[in-house]
Amino acid sequence: MDYIEGDDELEGTDDGDVLGAIARRVGGRTRGGRRRIFSRPPLPARTAQPTEAELRSFMGFGILTFTSATPTVQVLEVEPQESFRGERLIIDSVYVPAAAENAPLISVARIEVGTMPQSPSVQFAAPAAMFRPDAVGAALDLQIAARGTKMIVTISINAAPPVGGALTVNAGFFGQWIR
């Protein structure tokens, strides 16, 4: 019978009974404890695919429109279907009529994950200019919103637009999608 003794030494008899030798080798070890040539390789200790992955992603919050008839404080709310950690809030706005000189001042009153505020103080609102698309140093490190946990951004303006005017605000987050 053919068997391996060590990693590089093949011993056996050359009796021409190749088919019988192969049939005897399948199954693991010989009676002497030597490893057979055709034994299965051991399985890896870990699976190749991690069970949890973080992907750089985005999550839209929606669009608000402020007019003379709407309240000056409005809420954007989203409930992620997978866990998400917000890292960069982007707020974009358009004021109509575009030539208006006294556009309302936009502020971020609160950012919440679940019921937990994401600012050490919610006494005063932050200017939305901190979250413009071209803002520098605007990275955030929010708590993870587990799937089904609401993320809320409260937007306020200092004065309602005049009749016929409208302020449209669009918001979204860049962050880590945890799956």
C-alpha positions in Angstrom: 0.0 0.0 0.0 1.2 3.5 -0.8 1.3 6.2 1.9 3.0 9.4 2.8 5.6 9.4 5.6 6.3 13.1 6.2 5.5 15.8 3.7 7.9 14.9 1.0 8.6 11.1 1.2 6.4 8.7 -0.8 6.8 5.0 0.1 5.1 2.0 -1.3 5.3 -1.0 -3.5 5.1 -0.8 -7.2 3.0 -3.9 -7.7 0.9 -2.6 -10.6 -2.3 -2.6 -8.6 -2.9 1.1 -9.0 -6.7 1.0 -8.8 -6.6 -1.1 -5.6 -4.0 1.3 -4.2 -6.2 4.3 -4.9 -9.3 2.6 -3.4 -7.3 1.8 -0.2 -6.0 5.3 0.1 -9.4 7.1 0.2 -10.6 7.6 3.7 -7.9 9.2 5.8 -5.1 7.4 7.7 -3.6 3.9 7.5 -3.4 1.6 10.5 0.1 2.9 11.3 -1.3 6.5 11.7 0.3 7.8 8.5 -1.6 10.3 6.4 -3.0 9.0 3.2 -2.3 10.7 -0.1 -5.9 11.4 -1.0 -7.2 12.7 2.3 -9.4 15.8 2.3 -7.7 19.1 3.2 -8.7 20.6 6.6 -11.3 23.3 6.6 -10.2 26.9 7.3 -10.7 28.1 10.9 -12.7 31.1 9.8 -15.2 31.6 7.0 -13.9 33.7 4.2 -16.9 36.0 4.3 -17.2 38.2 7.4 -20.6 38.1 9.0 -20.8 41.9 9.5 -19.6 44.4 6.9 -19.5 48.2 6.8 -20.0 49.9 3.5 -19.7 53.6 2.7 -23.1 54.7 1.7 -25.7 57.5 1.7 -29.2 57.9 3.1 -31.6 60.6 1.9 -33.8 62.3 4.3 -36.3 64.0 2.0 -37.3 67.5 1.0 -39.1 70.2 3.0 -40.8 73.3 1.5 -41.3 76.4 3.6 -43.9 78.9 2.4 -45.9 81.6 4.1 -48.5 79.1 5.1 -46.2 76.4 6.6 -44.7 76.4 10.1 -41.1 77.7 10.5 -40.0 74.4 12.1 -40.3 71.2 10.2 -39.0 67.6 10.7 -37.3 65.3 8.4 -37.6 61.7 9.6 -36.3 58.4 8.1 -36.3 54.9 9.5 -33.4 52.9 8.0 -34.0 49.3 7.1 -30.4 48.4 8.0 -28.1 49.7 10.7 -26.6 53.0 9.7 -24.0 55.4 11.3 -24.3 59.0 10.0 -21.0 60.7 9.4 -21.7 63.7 7.2 -25.0 65.6 6.9 -25.5 67.5 3.7 -28.2 70.3 3.5 -28.9 71.9 0.2 -31.5 74.7 -0.3 -33.2 76.7 -3.0 -35.1 80.0 -2.4 -37.7 81.2 -4.9 -37.7 84.0 -6.0 -34.0 83.7 -6.6 -33.4 87.4 -6.6 -34.8 87.9 -3.1 -32.2 89.5 -0.9 -33.8 88.6 2.4 -33.9 84.8 2.2 -34.7 83.1 5.5 -31.9 81.9 7.6 -31.9 78.0 7.8 -30.9 76.3 11.0 -30.6 72.7 12.2 -32.4 72.7 15.5 -31.8 69.0 16.4 -30.3 65.8 15.1 -31.6 62.7 16.9 -31.0 58.9 16.6 -34.0 57.3 18.2 -34.8 59.7 21.1 -31.2 60.5 21.8 -30.0 64.0 20.7 -26.7 63.9 18.8 -25.4 67.2 20.1 -24.1 67.9 23.6 -26.5 70.8 23.8 -29.8 71.3 22.0 -30.4 74.8 23.6 -29.5 76.6 20.3 -29.8 75.6 16.7 -26.8 75.3 14.5 -26.6 77.2 11.2 -27.3 75.1 8.2 -24.2 76.6 6.5 -22.2 74.1 8.7 -23.7 71.3 6.6 -23.4 72.8 3.1 -22.1 70.5 0.4 -18.8 72.4 0.2 -18.3 72.8 4.0 -14.9 71.7 5.4 -14.5 69.8 8.7 -18.2 68.9 8.8 -17.7 65.2 9.8 -19.9 63.8 12.4 -19.7 60.7 14.5 -23.3 59.9 15.3 -24.6 56.9 17.2 -25.5 53.9 15.1 -29.2 53.8 14.2 -30.1 50.1 14.4 -32.5 48.9 11.8 -36.0 50.4 12.4 -34.6 53.2 14.7 -35.7 56.6 13.5 -33.2 59.3 12.6 -34.6 62.8 12.8 -33.3 66.1 11.6 -35.3 69.2 12.7 -34.9 72.2 10.4 -36.0 75.7 11.3 -36.0 79.1 9.6 -35.9 82.5 11.2 -38.9 83.9 9.3 -41.5 82.6 6.9 -41.0 83.5 3.2 -43.3 86.2 1.8 -46.4 85.3 0.0 -45.5 83.7 -3.4 -42.0 82.8 -2.1 -40.8 79.3 -1.2 -37.7 77.8 0.5 -37.0 74.2 -0.4 -34.6 72.2 1.7 -33.1 68.8 0.8 -31.0 66.8 3.3 -29.1 63.5 3.4 -26.3 61.7 5.2 -23.2 60.0 4.1 -22.1 57.3 6.5 -21.5 53.6 7.2 -24.2 51.1 6.2 -23.7 48.2 8.6 -24.9 44.8 7.5 
